[in-house]
Amino acid sequence: MPTQPDGYLMLVLHAHLPFVRHPEEPVFLEEGWLFEAITETYIPILNRLEHLKRDGVPARLTMTWSPPLCEMLADPLLQGRYRHHTARLLELAEQEVPAKAHSPFAEAAVMYRDHLRFCLGVLDRFGGNILGWVRELRDAGVLEPITCTATHGFLPLMLTTEARRAQIQIAAANYEKHFGARPRGIWLAECGYVPGVEELLKEAGIRFFFVDTHGIYYGDPRPRCGVYNHVYTPCGVAAFGRDPDSSRSVWSSEVGYPGNPVYREFYRDLGYDGEYDYVRQFLHPDGIRRNLGLKYHRITGKIGLHEKLPYVPSPAFAKAMDHAADFVANRVKQAQHLKGLLGRPPVIVSPYDAELFGHWWFEGPQFIESIFRCAANTGGALKAVTGSEYLTECPVAQVQVPSASSWGDAGYNGVWLNPGNDWIYRHLHASEERMLEVARRFPDATGDLKRALDHMARQLLLMQSSDWAFILTTGSTVPYAVRRTKDHVNRFTGLYEQVLGNRISGDTLRELDWRDTIFPEIDYRAYR
């Protein structure tokens, strides 16, 4: 076995959802984003990693757990609502097993029932908080959790250095709260980078971050190893660039693996297919048909949804294993070719949104598990590593200032700043300036004044979430994104006026304590 591999594979999953918690309503539609992700993505991925740990397979996964996601996973209200949601869905799945017993859908029905039972068992095992599972897998060495900007704030479009610093410092403190240690790596929201951000990362003790491919290729000076080795920014923080070849095999609508005809069709669901009276009690209280997560058809081909053929899980999961083997074989060839060019083993960085695996591509968690199994069987040619492991094993790299970039469409800021969402920035930027104003005016606040200033910081962070600008661009759930942006701007402005007018309302503070619970550890002095 070679002492040095032909190449390193760094698989990176970015898990994030905006902070959605509405205690004022017993059932809130957008809270379902979290519930779907737990059931279809987070639990399946963690379970696959546990299988690998049990079998002694050297899995190494780098995975973002964004601060809003961590706060929601640790929240007792949302934990209880997720348990209720899953138990109700299990009721439906229990009915589906006999209903589908003598049909082509029988295997899928049993699979759904068993998985929902397993999800409830996971809640019991970890006291409702699956972050305990993340910590277990981290301690076992198979998973390196990293952080993200505090509310997935898009740093390039922030007005001030102080606001960028606060997003990073508050994220690092929140990570330490949930994981008991400072983060070594960070996922900059949307891979949004501008020169100078690395200095703020260094202040927070962060060792590495990720940029899109052109962030390295267009950096100064030009990279000697392309994106196949990290670079050190002048302050010593490392940047990894995304490998386009491995990304294309998953993301491409033309040649990507998830489009295979045997895989589950996302857009056909029992919530629409079932008799209305049968599914009504499992829908949102408004009674409108929506996805329930029980999907019984496969992609089949480029045909109408009504023509899709029955989904059978066993060949679909077998195909995911085949695709993982193909992925690894291609990475070995790629690594061997690059090693010959570079004179050193390359690192192939493959980052994806975590929710692609399981939620959008149902068989994706199997694909991830099989990647690590196949890599372990390459005779040492391809070695899986996390970000920290790679920096320890291969510390030498070129010094470079990466180029301003993102991984959004066209590679820069257009997704988050365009005629459909540009109106938000005059409010975000004015709020930044006001936050700095009051933080400097009241450097040692106590009592209700400090509570008010902490809430102002919280509202600023929540309005800065890049998710709202993204939704306004893509056109999905636009009224909710508009509502959230305006709500946080209005709450911030109301607090600002109370603070400057020396008329802080206890009722307002109690209302915000109850409603916006994210970052209870926050300190407004992050904006000084």
N, C-alpha and C positions, 0 to 999 in steps of 0.2 A: 504493500500500500504506500502511495507517495506521501512524503512528509508534508508536502504543500499541495493543496488542491489546484486543479486547473482554473477554478473560479469559485467565487462566493455568491450565494443567493441571499438577498435581504428582502424578504416578503414583509410588506408594511400594509396594515389595514387601519383606516381612519374611521373610528366610530364616533359619531356626533349626532345629536339632535338638539334643536333649540329648546330652551326651558319653557315647557308648557305645563302649567299647573293651575287649575281653576277650582278652588275650593267652594266658590259661590254657586256651582252647579253640580248636582250629583253625578251626571254623566256629561262629559265634554268631548265632542267629536275628535278634536285634534290631539287629545291625550292618547288616542289610539295609535298615533305614530310610534310612541314609546312601546306600547303593548305589542304591536306587531314586530318591532325590532327585537324585543326581548325573546319572543317566541320563535321567530324565524331566523334571526341572525346571531344574537349574543349567546343564548344558551346552546344552540347547535355548534358554534365555533368553539366555545369553551369545552363542550363535551368531546369534540374531536381532539382537542389538545390533551384532554385527560386520557383518552384512548392511547395517544402517542406516548405520553408519560408512562402509563401502565406497561406498555410494550417495550419500553426502553429505546424508542426511536428518538434520535437527536433532533427534535423539533426546536426551531428558534423563530418565534414570531414577534415582530415589533408591532405594537397596536396602540393607537391613540384611544384614550378614554377621556373625552373632552370634559371640562369642568361642569357645563350644564347637564351633560349626561350623567356624570357621577352624582351630582346633586339630586337628580330625579330618581336614580336607582336607590339612593340612600333615604329617600323621603317616605316616611310611614304612610302618609295619605295615598301616595301613588302606588306604593307596595300593596296596600289593601285593595285599591281599585284594580290593579293588575291581577291580583288573586281572584277577585270577583269576576273580572272579564274572562279569565282563563277557565274558571269553573263553569261559567255559563256556556262557553264555547265547547267545553267537554261534554256538557249535557247534550248538545246538538250532535257532537261526534259519536256519543254512545248510541244515539238513535240512528245515526247513519250506518253503523256497522251492520245491523240486521236488515236495514232498508236496502243496502247495496250488496248484500251477501251473495246473491246469484246473478251478478252483473259484472261487466268488465271493470267496474269501479271498486270492486271488493277490496283489493290489496291497498289501494289508496285510502279507503275509509278506515281500515284497521291501522294503517300508519298514522293517520291524524289522531285517532283516539289514543294510541300508545304514546305519541309525542306529547300530547296535552297532559296526559297523566304524569309523564316524566317532568314536564315543566313545573307542575304543582309540587312534585317531589323535590325538585331543586330549591324551591322557595322554602320548604320545610328544612332542608339540609342547611341552608345558609341564613336562616332567620329572616327571609324575605329580601335580602340584599345580596345580589350575585357578585358584588365587588369582593366579597369574601372569597369567592372562587378565583377571581382574578389574582388576588394576593397569594393564594395557594399555588397557582400555576407559576406566578413570578418567583416564588420561593423555591419551586422545583426546577427553575432554570429554563422552562420552555416558552415563557412569555415575558417580554419586556414592555410593560405599560409606559406610555409617554403621555405628556399633556398637550394642550392646545391653548391658544389665546383664550382669555377668560370666558367670553361669551361668543367665541368664534368671530371676534371682531376682525374685519379686514384692514390690516395695518396700513397698506399704501394709501388709503383714502381718509385716514385720520389727520386732523389738522395739526396736532401738537405732538412733540416727542413725549411729553408727560402722559398723554392719553395712551400712547403705545406702550410706554413703560408700565403703566397701571394694568393694562390687559395681560402683560407677561408676569408681573410680580404677583398679582392676585391669583392667576392661574397656578403659579408655582406653590403658593401658600395653600391653595385648595387641594392640589395634588398631595401635598404633605399631610393634610388632614385625613384624606381617604386612604393613603398608601403608606404612611409612616416614614417617608423619606422624601428628599427633594428629587424632582425629576431630572434625569440626565439628558432627555431628548424632548423636543417639542415639534408638533405639527403646526406650522403657521397657517391660520385659516385660509383655505383656498390656495395654499402654497404662495400666498401673497407676500412678496419680499420687495423691499427697497433698501439700498445700501444705508447702513447705519443701524438697522435692526439688530445686527449681530452684537453690537455693543450692549444693547439692552438685555439680550440673552445672557451675555457674559455676567452682567450684574446679578442676574437671577441664578447663576451657577449652572446654566444649561450648557451642555457640551456639543450638541449637534441638532441640526434641523434639516428640512428637505426643501428642495426647489424643483421646479419643472425643468425639463431638459434644456431649454434655451436659456434658463438662468445661469447655467454653467457654460454652455457653448458661447454665449455672448459676453461672458465675464471678462474682467481685466486682471491679468493677461489671459490670452486664450488658453484653454486647458490642454495640457500635454496628453492626458489620458481620457479626454472627453468626459463622459459621465461615469466612467468605469473605474474611478477611484474618487474618494472624497476630495474636497479642497478645504484648506484652512483659510478662514477669513483673517485679515490682519490682526485681529484681537485674539485669535486662537480657537474660536468656535468653528466646528466643522460643518460643512454643507454637503449633502448628498443629492445627486441629480437623478431624475427618473429615467429609467431605460425605456426607450420607445418601443423596442421590438417585443419585449415581454408584455408590455401594456396592450399593444395592438392585438395580441392573440386572445385577450379577454374582452377588451372594450369594443373592438371593431364590429359594426353591424353586418359587415359583409363576410368576414372570415373568423370572427370571434367564436369561441367555444359555446357560449350560452345560447346561441341561436340554433343549436342542433335540434332536429325534429322530434327526438325522443324526450327532450326535457319538458318540464311542466310549463304550461301556458299561464302566464301571470294574469292576463286580462279576461279570463273566463272564470267565474266564481259562483259558488252555490248561492251567494246572496242575490244574484240575478237569475240563476237557473232554477232555483227551488220554487215550488208552489208558494205563493205569497203567504197564505195562512200558515204554512209549515215553518217558514223562516222568520215570520213577523216578530215573534217574541225575542229573537236573537239580534235584531237590528237595533240601531239607535232609536231612542224613544220617539223621534220624529217620524218613524215608519218608512223613511226613504230607503230604497234598495241600495246597498253598498256592499263592498267586498267583506266577506267574513273570514277569508283565509283558507277555506276548504275548496280546493280547486281540483277538478277531476278530468281535465283535458290536457293534452300535450300540444306542443307547438305545431307539429304536423307538417307545416309548410306555409307558403304565402297564400293562404286561403281565408275565407271569412270565418269569424269566430264560431258561427253556427255549424261549420263543417269540420271543426277540430275533432280529432279522434281521442278515444279514452287514454288517460294517462296511467301508465303502469310503472310504479317506482323502481322495481328491481333492475330492469334494463337501463333505466335512466341513471341510476347510481353507478351501475357498471360502466356506462359511457363516461361518467365523470372520472372514474379511475383511469380509463383509457386516455382521456384528454390530459389528465395530470401526467401520465407517462410520456405523452407527446410533448407537453410543456417542458418537462425536465430534460428529455432527450435534446430538444432544441436549445435549451440553456447550456447543456454540456458542449454541444457543437459551437455555440456562440462563445462560450468561455475559452475553449481551446483555440479558436480563431483569434480572439482578442489577446490571449496570453502570448501567442506568437508575434503579434504586432507590438504589444506594449512591453514585453519582456518581464511581465509580472502577472500574477493572477488578477483578473478583473473582479470587481464587485458589481453584480447586476441587481439594481434596486427596482423592485416591482411594487409600487404603491397603488392601492385601490380604496374606494369607499367601502367600508365594512358591510354596509347594508346591501351591496350588490350580491353578497354571498348569503343565500338563504332566503332573503326577502324577494329580490328581483330574480336571481338565479337560484332556484330552490335547491339544486344539487351542489351549489357552490361550496358549502362546508366539507362535503365529501372530496371535492376537488382539492381543497386546501390540505386536508389530512393526507391525501394520496401524494401530493407534491412532496411532503416531507418523507413519506415512506419510500418513494422512488428515488429521491435525492440520497437517502441513506444507502441505497443499493447501487450507487454509481462507482463503488470502489474507491471512494474518496475524491473522485473527480470534481464533484460539486458539493460544497459545504454550506449548509444553512447557518446564518449568523444573524444576530440582532445588531442594532446600531452600536451599542456600547462594546459588544464583543469584537466587532470589526475594528473599531478604533484602537482597542487593546492589541489585537493581533497584527494589524497593519497600520502603525502610527505615522508612517512617513507619507507626506503629501505636499503638493504644490500650494503656495499661498496665492489666493485670488479674491477679488471682490466680485461676487456674482452680479449679474445684471438684474435690474428690476423686472419682475415677472410674476405670473400666476399660472395655475393650471386650468383657468377658465377658458371659454371659447375665445380663440385668437390670442390667448396667452398673456393678456395684460389686465386692464381694469374694466373693460367694457361691459361685462356681465353685471357688475355692481355699480356702474355709473353710466346711465343712458337716459334718453328722454322719458322712459317709463318709470324711473325711480329717482331722478336727480333731485326732485323736490325735498327728499329727506335730508340732504346734506346741510342745507342751511340751518336746520334744526339741530342736527348732530354737532355741527361745528360750534354753533352758539352755545350749546350745552357744555361742550368741552371747555370753552373759555370761562363760562360761569362756574364750572366745577373747580377750575384752577383758582379763580378769584376767591371763592369762599374758603377753599382749603388753605390758602395763604393768609386770608384775613383772620381766620380762626384756627391757629396752629395747634392749640392745646384745648380743644373743646371737651366738655364733659356733659353728663346728664342728657337731657332732651336735645340739646344742641348737637351733641355728638351723634345721637340716634338719627337726627334729621340729616346731618351731613353724610352719615353712612348710607342712609336710604337714597340720598341724591347720587352717591357713587353707584349704588346698585341700579338705579333707574338709568343712569347714563350707560352702564355696561349692557343692560338689557336692550336699550334702543340701538346699540351699536352692533348687535348680532347681524352677521352678514346674511343670515337666512331670510330676513325680511326683504332686503334688496334683491336677493336671488329669486324669491317668489314673485316679486313684482315684475321681474324680467321674464320668467318662464310662464307666468299666467295661471299658476295653480294656487288655489285658496287665497287669491288676492285680497278679498275683504278682510280676512283674518290678519294678513301681514300689515295692511293699512291700519287696522284697529290696534294691533300691538305697538306699532311705531308711534301712533298718536297717543295711546294710553301712557306710554313711558315718557314721552315728551311732556305731556300735560302734568303727570305726577311730579316729574323733575321740576318743571317750572313753578308749580304750586309750592313745592318745598323751598325753592330758591327765594320766592317772594316772602314766605313765612320767616326764613332765616334772616333775610335782610331787614324785614320789618319787625324783628324781635317779637313775633307773635306765633310761635310754634304751637301747633294744635296737638294735644295728646290723642285726640280721636283719630287724627290723620296718621300719627305714628302707629297706633294700635291696628288700624286698618291695614297699613303696609306690612306690619309684622306678620299679620295673618295671611295676606295675599301674596306678597313677593318674598318668599323665604330663601331664595338662593343666597349663598355666601353669608351665613350668619356670622362668620368670623371676620368679615370685611372691616377694614379701617380706611376711612376717607383720606388719611394722610398719604396713601399711595399716590395721590395727585399733587403732592407738594413739590 
